[in-house]
Amino acid sequence: MTEDFLEIKIIGDSGPFSQLGESIGYLVTAGETDFLVDCGGPIFSLLNEDDLNKIDGVVATHAHEDHKRWFTDLALYKKFLSPRDNLLHLLAAEEVMEDYRLASTPALGLTLSNNCQRIINYDFKDYTTFKPIAPRPKYRCIQSSSSDRPGHWIVVTENGEELGADRAKLFFHTKDSIRPRLLFKDPELNCWIEPQTFYGLNDSRFYQTDSFQPYKAASGLKISAFKAPAWHGPFTTSLLFEYNGLSVFFSSDTKYDPILWEKLTRPLRPSPTVEEDFPEEQQVIYGEDINNYIEFIWSHERYERAVEFYDRTALNLMIHDVAKNGSVVHTNQRLLAEFSSDVLLTHSPEVFTSLHPLVHSQKTFLVKKSGICEQTKQNNCYPMNALCYHKNRSEYFVGYPDNNGEHYLIRQPDGSVRLAAKSGSEAKVIEKIRLYQDIGGEYFPRLNSPDEEYYLRADNQIVKLKHQPQTTSGELQTSLRKELSTRPITLPECPSVSCKNPANQETISDSD
């Protein structure tokens, strides 16, 4: 009997300023179901026509360009070139879908007629179908269609009833802002909050939780969105994929920091309703900062939900973004030290060393009940058991303990790790290691000569090329991955940040 598995192919793993230009994207396959998680990666150069035609849809976390760069191209391809379907299915929270709709209007709004004699209008729904993977908000900002106030911004309930200024206010940063931010008065706490930040998706005070059913594909793949553990800036959701007892979590861009999260639940200031400058009667407000009026950023329910999610043990795999310590909008490396080895790190800087495996473009991982393995270019499957993983722009390396190795794995004062040719008098040495180059998931000795390089052939065999003044010669190489995969490796102890006792921990500031 064949073991069920989820397949994850890495389409892109870098941020928006990467010199490689890969951005973010993953292809998740469960049985006969194929979904892109975000589509910032170069899908048209890495996926063939059959792969593109098989895609069942795009699951979107948020609308930053490095996560959606190829969305409009894929929508155009589906409508005009793909033989399977003429619409691209978008799975997202409604707020993310609206961000996609607005961002896609210039690319999808106008085109030529079939006879090329007219310019015709298209709507977002002419290219896409929207499938919600999160409850819809009970309240929303819309532009009025009434004859007496056409285009006037108002806040309405799910039944179309308008909320007054005592319940909701709309803030425009400037008069040129495309959309307002909503300030909402929580009926239970009697305080002003920004609901898209304050509430988790499971909070019935703002979301239609009673009528919501998670998305489930015909193959049995279930896809759910979570706002509580995602903290980034724009409206962002994390994603959970579940399939035949397997589960994979995508953190998306997030600021994982339980100590910071707990601080977000504390009151910011006394109630502004007693302040003289609070605009009590005014509903639409221009040129003021909404943060001057927010009393709480996170609800206690959202915080508890976020912590609970990271404490859960049922996850088979977590794919989490990471950044160097000091990042404002992504997860600092030190705060991932507590995570176990069933974590793959993505969105990493151009030069980076980690104790956890680093994903990179064109890698493929299989998630099984028996464990996580990498499927190499030569169709071998191996566990991720190296002591450390190193990225140097487009080159990737793994490190294994070796007393005769040429590098030291060093623990830095901020909790991160780095590689060094010398141990140094003040450095905390974790282990002496030997580096191997990762090519298509197979491992080969690190080359020290500038006249030598590895080359991946079309048949996925690896050749070591040696360049001489007049000629270049090559020799087939044998991968060391099988031998190295049997070595028992124990991760070194790491300084840990506990989710469960945030009050007893210290927060690293962005300047540390």
C-alpha positions in Angstrom: 0.0 0.0 0.0 1.4 3.4 -1.1 2.0 5.8 1.8 0.0 9.1 1.5 2.1 12.2 1.2 2.0 16.0 0.5 4.5 17.2 -2.0 5.9 20.7 -1.8 7.9 22.1 -4.7 9.7 25.4 -4.0 9.1 27.9 -6.7 10.7 30.8 -5.0 12.2 31.5 -1.5 13.7 35.0 -1.5 12.4 38.5 -0.6 11.6 41.4 -2.8 15.1 42.8 -2.9 16.9 39.6 -3.8 19.5 39.7 -6.6 18.2 36.4 -7.8 14.6 37.7 -8.3 12.9 34.5 -7.2 10.5 36.0 -4.6 8.0 33.6 -2.9 5.9 30.7 -4.1 5.3 27.0 -3.6 3.4 24.3 -5.5 1.6 21.9 -3.1 0.4 18.6 -4.5 -2.0 16.2 -2.7 -3.1 13.3 -4.9 -4.5 14.9 -8.0 -4.8 18.3 -6.5 -2.3 21.1 -7.2 -2.3 24.5 -5.6 0.1 27.4 -5.7 0.8 28.9 -2.3 1.4 32.5 -3.4 2.7 33.2 -6.9 5.6 35.5 -6.6 8.1 32.9 -7.8 9.0 32.5 -11.5 6.3 29.9 -12.3 6.6 30.3 -16.1 10.3 29.5 -16.2 10.1 26.6 -13.6 6.8 24.9 -14.5 6.1 23.4 -17.9 2.9 23.7 -19.8 1.4 20.6 -18.3 2.2 21.7 -14.8 0.6 25.1 -15.4 -2.5 23.6 -16.9 -2.9 21.3 -13.8 -2.9 24.1 -11.3 -6.2 24.1 -9.5 -5.8 27.6 -8.1 -3.7 30.1 -6.1 -3.9 30.2 -2.3 -2.9 33.8 -1.3 -1.5 34.9 2.0 -1.3 38.6 1.3 -0.8 41.0 -1.6 2.8 42.1 -1.3 4.3 42.0 -4.8 7.0 39.4 -4.0 4.1 37.0 -3.1 1.8 37.9 -6.1 4.1 39.0 -8.9 2.9 36.4 -11.4 -0.8 36.4 -10.5 -2.1 38.5 -13.3 0.0 36.7 -15.9 -1.4 33.4 -14.7 -4.9 34.7 -14.8 -4.4 35.8 -18.4 -2.8 32.5 -19.3 -5.8 30.6 -17.8 -8.3 32.6 -19.7 -6.8 32.8 -23.1 -4.3 29.9 -23.4 -5.1 27.1 -21.0 -7.2 24.3 -22.4 -8.5 23.1 -19.0 -10.3 26.1 -17.6 -10.8 29.8 -18.5 -10.8 31.1 -14.9 -8.2 31.1 -12.2 -9.4 30.1 -8.8 -8.3 32.4 -6.0 -8.4 31.0 -2.5 -8.0 33.6 0.2 -9.5 35.6 3.0 -11.9 38.2 1.6 -9.7 41.0 2.7 -6.7 39.5 0.7 -9.0 38.9 -2.3 -9.9 42.6 -2.3 -6.3 43.6 -2.2 -5.6 41.3 -5.2 -8.6 42.8 -7.1 -7.4 46.4 -6.6 -3.8 45.6 -7.4 -4.8 43.6 -10.6 -7.1 46.2 -12.1 -4.4 47.9 -14.4 -3.4 44.5 -15.9 -6.9 42.9 -16.2 -9.2 45.8 -16.6 -8.9 46.7 -20.3 -8.0 44.7 -23.4 -8.7 44.6 -27.1 -11.8 43.0 -28.6 -11.3 39.8 -30.7 -11.3 41.8 -33.9 -8.9 44.3 -32.4 -11.2 47.2 -33.3 -12.3 48.2 -29.8 -11.0 48.5 -26.3 -13.3 46.6 -24.0 -13.7 46.3 -20.2 -13.1 43.2 -18.1 -13.8 42.8 -14.4 -11.8 40.8 -11.9 -14.5 38.1 -11.9 -14.1 37.7 -15.7 -10.6 36.2 -15.0 -11.0 34.6 -11.5 -13.4 32.8 -9.2 -13.1 33.5 -5.5 -13.2 30.7 -3.0 -13.1 32.0 0.7 -10.9 30.1 3.1 -11.8 32.3 6.0 -15.0 33.7 7.5 -16.3 36.9 5.9 -16.3 40.1 8.0 -19.6 41.2 9.5 -18.8 44.9 8.8 -17.2 46.4 5.8 -16.2 49.7 4.2 -18.0 50.5 1.0 -18.8 53.4 -1.3 -22.4 54.3 -1.2 -24.5 53.8 -4.3 -27.4 55.9 -3.1 -28.5 58.8 -5.3 -28.0 61.4 -2.5 -24.5 60.3 -1.6 -22.9 58.5 -4.6 -19.3 57.4 -3.9 -19.5 58.4 -0.2 -17.6 56.0 2.1 -19.8 54.3 4.7 -19.6 51.3 7.0 -22.3 48.6 6.7 -23.3 45.4 8.4 -23.7 42.1 6.7 -27.3 43.0 6.1 -26.5 46.3 4.5 -27.4 48.5 7.5 -25.2 51.6 7.9 -23.2 52.1 11.1 -23.1 55.6 12.6 -20.0 57.6 13.7 -20.5 56.3 17.3 -19.7 52.7 16.1 -17.3 53.1 13.3 -15.0 55.7 11.7 -13.1 55.8 8.4 -9.5 57.1 8.3 -7.8 58.2 5.1 -4.1 58.8 5.6 -4.2 61.4 2.8 -6.9 62.6 0.4 -5.2 60.5 -2.3 -5.5 57.2 -0.3 -7.3 54.5 -2.2 -9.1 53.0 0.7 -9.7 53.9 4.3 -8.7 52.1 7.5 -11.6 51.2 9.8 -11.8 52.3 13.4 -14.4 50.2 15.2 -15.9 50.4 18.7 -15.9 46.9 20.2 -19.4 46.4 21.7 -18.1 44.3 24.6 -15.0 46.2 25.7 -16.5 49.6 24.7 -13.2 50.6 23.3 -11.9 51.7 19.9 -9.9 49.2 17.9 -8.9 48.4 14.3 -10.9 45.2 13.7 -8.7 43.7 11.0 -5.8 43.7 13.5 -7.6 43.2 16.8 -9.7 40.1 16.0 -8.7 36.7 15.0 -10.6 35.0 12.2 -12.5 32.8 14.7 -13.8 35.8 16.6 -17.6 36.0 16.1 -17.7 39.6 17.2 -16.4 40.6 13.8 -16.5 37.6 11.6 -19.4 35.4 10.3 -18.0 32.3 11.9 -21.4 30.4 12.2 -21.9 30.2 8.4 -18.3 29.4 7.4 -17.1 26.1 6.1 -13.3 25.5 5.4 -12.4 24.8 1.8 -12.0 21.1 0.9 -10.9 19.8 -2.5 -12.2 16.7 -4.1 -9.0 14.9 -3.2 -9.7 15.5 0.5 -7.2 18.3 0.8 -8.4 20.9 3.4 -7.1 24.5 3.3 -7.6 26.9 6.2 -6.4 30.5 6.8 -5.3 31.8 10.2 -4.8 35.5 11.0 -3.9 35.1 14.7 -0.3 33.9 14.3 0.4 36.2 11.3 1.8 39.7 12.1 3.2 41.6 9.2 1.6 44.9 8.2 -0.8 44.4 5.3 -3.7 42.0 6.0 -1.9 38.6 6.0 -3.0 35.1 6.8 -1.0 32.0 7.6 -2.1 28.8 5.9 -2.8 25.2 7.1 -2.9 22.3 4.6 -4.4 19.1 5.9 -4.5 15.8 3.9 -5.2 12.3 5.2 -3.8 12.9 8.6 -0.9 15.1 7.4 -0.5 18.8 8.1 1.7 21.6 6.7 1.7 25.1 8.0 2.9 28.2 6.0 3.7 31.1 8.3 3.9 33.6 5.4 5.7 36.8 6.2 5.2 37.2 9.9 6.8 38.8 13.0 6.9 35.8 15.3 7.6 37.2 18.8 5.4 35.9 21.6 6.7 38.6 24.0 5.9 41.3 21.5 2.4 39.7 21.0 1.6 39.9 24.7 2.5 43.6 24.7 0.1 44.2 21.9 -2.8 43.2 24.2 -2.0 45.9 26.7 -4.0 49.2 26.7 -2.3 51.9 24.7 -4.0 54.9 26.4 -7.0 56.0 28.4 -10.2 56.0 26.5 -10.0 58.7 23.8 -13.8 59.3 24.1 -13.0 61.7 27.0 -10.4 63.6 25.0 -11.4 67.0 23.6 -9.9 66.3 20.2 -11.7 63.0 19.6 -13.9 63.4 16.5 -17.1 62.1 18.0 -19.6 63.2 15.3 -17.2 62.8 12.4 -17.2 59.5 10.5 -14.8 60.1 7.6 -11.5 61.6 8.7 -8.7 62.8 6.4 -5.0 63.4 7.2 -5.0 62.0 10.8 -3.2 58.9 12.1 -5.6 56.2 13.1 -3.0 55.0 15.6 -3.8 58.1 17.7 -7.2 56.7 18.5 -6.7 52.9 18.8 -7.0 51.7 22.4 -5.9 48.1 22.0 -4.0 46.5 19.1 -4.6 42.8 19.7 -7.4 41.1 21.6 -6.4 38.6 24.3 -8.3 36.0 22.3 -6.1 36.6 19.3 -2.9 36.4 21.4 -4.0 33.1 23.0 -4.9 31.7 19.6 -1.5 32.6 18.2 0.4 31.1 21.1 -1.8 28.0 21.0 -1.1 27.5 17.3 2.7 27.5 17.8 2.4 25.2 20.8 0.5 22.5 18.9 2.3 19.2 18.3 0.1 17.9 15.5 1.9 19.7 12.7 4.1 17.5 10.5 5.9 20.5 9.0 6.2 24.2 9.4 7.5 26.4 6.6 8.5 29.6 8.3 10.0 32.9 7.1 13.2 34.0 8.7 15.4 37.1 8.8 18.6 38.3 10.4 18.2 39.6 13.9 16.9 43.2 13.9 14.2 42.7 11.2 11.1 44.7 11.7 8.5 42.8 9.7 9.9 39.3 9.6 10.9 36.7 12.2 14.3 37.2 13.7 16.6 34.1 13.6 17.1 34.0 17.3 13.3 33.5 18.0 13.3 30.4 15.8 15.9 28.7 18.0 13.2 26.8 20.0 11.7 25.2 16.9 12.3 21.6 16.3 13.8 20.1 13.1 10.5 19.7 11.4 10.8 23.4 10.3 12.0 24.6 6.9 13.1 28.2 6.7 12.2 30.4 3.8 12.5 34.1 2.8 16.1 34.0 4.1 18.7 36.7 3.3 21.2 36.3 0.5 24.0 35.2 2.8 22.8 33.2 5.8 23.6 30.3 8.1 21.0 28.3 10.0 20.7 25.2 12.1 17.4 24.5 10.4 17.1 23.5 6.7 16.8 26.3 4.2 14.5 25.9 1.3 15.5 27.2 -2.1 14.1 27.3 -5.6 13.4 23.9 -7.3 13.8 21.8 -4.2 11.0 19.3 -3.6 10.0 18.0 -0.1 7.7 15.1 0.7 5.7 15.2 3.9 4.8 11.7 5.1 3.6 10.2 8.4 7.0 8.5 8.6 8.8 11.9 8.4 10.0 14.7 6.1 12.3 14.0 3.3 13.8 15.8 0.3 13.3 14.4 -3.2 16.5 15.1 -5.1 16.9 15.8 -8.8 18.0 12.1 -9.2 14.7 11.0 -7.6 16.3 9.9 -4.3 14.6 10.7 -1.0 16.7 11.6 2.1 16.1 13.1 5.5 17.3 16.6 6.4 20.0 15.7 8.9 22.9 18.1 8.4 24.2 20.1 11.5 23.9 23.4 9.6 22.8 24.9 6.3 24.5 27.8 4.6 23.3 30.0 1.7 25.7 32.2 -0.3 23.4 33.8 -2.8 22.8 31.2 -5.5 25.0 28.5 -3.9 23.9 26.3 -1.0 25.9 24.2 1.4 25.4 21.8 4.3 27.7 21.2 7.2 28.5 18.0 9.0 30.7 17.5 12.1 34.3 16.7 11.2 37.4 17.1 13.3 39.4 17.6 10.1 36.9 20.1 8.6 38.0 23.5 7.4 35.2 25.6 9.1 33.9 26.3 12.6 30.2 26.7 13.4 30.1 29.7 15.7 27.4 30.8 18.1 27.1 34.6 18.1 26.1 36.8 21.1 22.7 37.5 19.5 21.8 33.8 19.3 22.4 33.4 15.5 25.1 31.2 14.0 27.8 31.8 11.4 30.6 30.0 9.7 34.3 30.9 10.3 37.6 29.7 9.0 39.1 30.3 12.5 37.6 29.7 15.9 38.6 33.1 17.4 39.5 33.7 21.0 36.1 35.0 22.0 33.8 33.0 19.8 31.6 30.2 21.1 32.4 27.3 18.9 29.6 24.8 18.4 31.4 22.3 16.3 34.1 22.0 13.7 32.5 21.0 10.4 33.1 20.1 6.8 31.0 21.8 4.1 29.4 20.0 1.2 27.8 21.7 -1.8 24.1 21.1 -2.3 23.3 20.6 -6.0 19.7 19.5 -6.8 19.5 17.9 -3.3 22.7 15.8 -3.8 25.8 16.6 -1.8 29.3 17.0 -3.1 32.7 18.1 -1.6 33.1 21.8 -1.5 35.4 23.1 -4.2 38.3 25.3 -3.2 39.8 26.2 -6.6 38.3 29.0 -8.7 39.2 26.9 -11.8 36.7 24.2 -10.8 32.9 24.2 -10.7 30.0 21.7 -10.7 27.6 21.5 -13.6 24.1 20.0 -13.5 23.4 18.2 -16.8 20.1 17.8 -18.4 20.0 14.1 -17.2 20.5 15.4 -13.7 24.0 14.0 -13.4 26.7 16.2 -11.8 29.9 16.9 -13.6 32.9 18.6 -12.1 34.4 20.9 -14.6 38.1 21.9 -14.5 39.0 25.0 -16.5 42.4 25.4 -18.1 43.7 28.2 -20.3 42.8 26.5 -23.5 40.4 23.6 -22.5 37.8 22.5 -20.1 37.5 18.9 -19.0 34.8 17.2 -17.0 34.3 14.2 -14.8 31.1 12.6 -13.5 30.7 12.9 -9.7 29.1 10.5 -7.2 26.8 12.1 -4.6 27.7 11.7 -1.0 24.1 12.3 0.2 23.3 8.7 0.8 26.4 8.2 3.0 25.9 11.5 4.9 22.2 10.8 5.5 22.9 7.9 7.8 25.0 10.0 10.2 23.3 10.6 13.5 23.3 14.4 14.1 22.2 16.1 17.3 21.3 19.8 17.1 23.2 21.9 19.6 21.4 23.5 22.5 19.9 26.9 21.5 18.9 29.9 23.6 15.1 29.5 23.6 12.1 31.8 23.9 9.1 30.3 25.5 5.6 30.9 24.1 4.0 30.0 27.4 5.7 32.5 29.8 6.3 35.7 27.8 6.3 37.9 30.9 9.5 36.2 32.1 11.4 36.8 28.8 13.2 39.8 27.3 12.4 41.2 23.9 15.2 41.9 21.4 14.7 45.4 20.0 15.2 46.2 16.4 18.5 47.9 17.3 20.0 44.9 19.0 
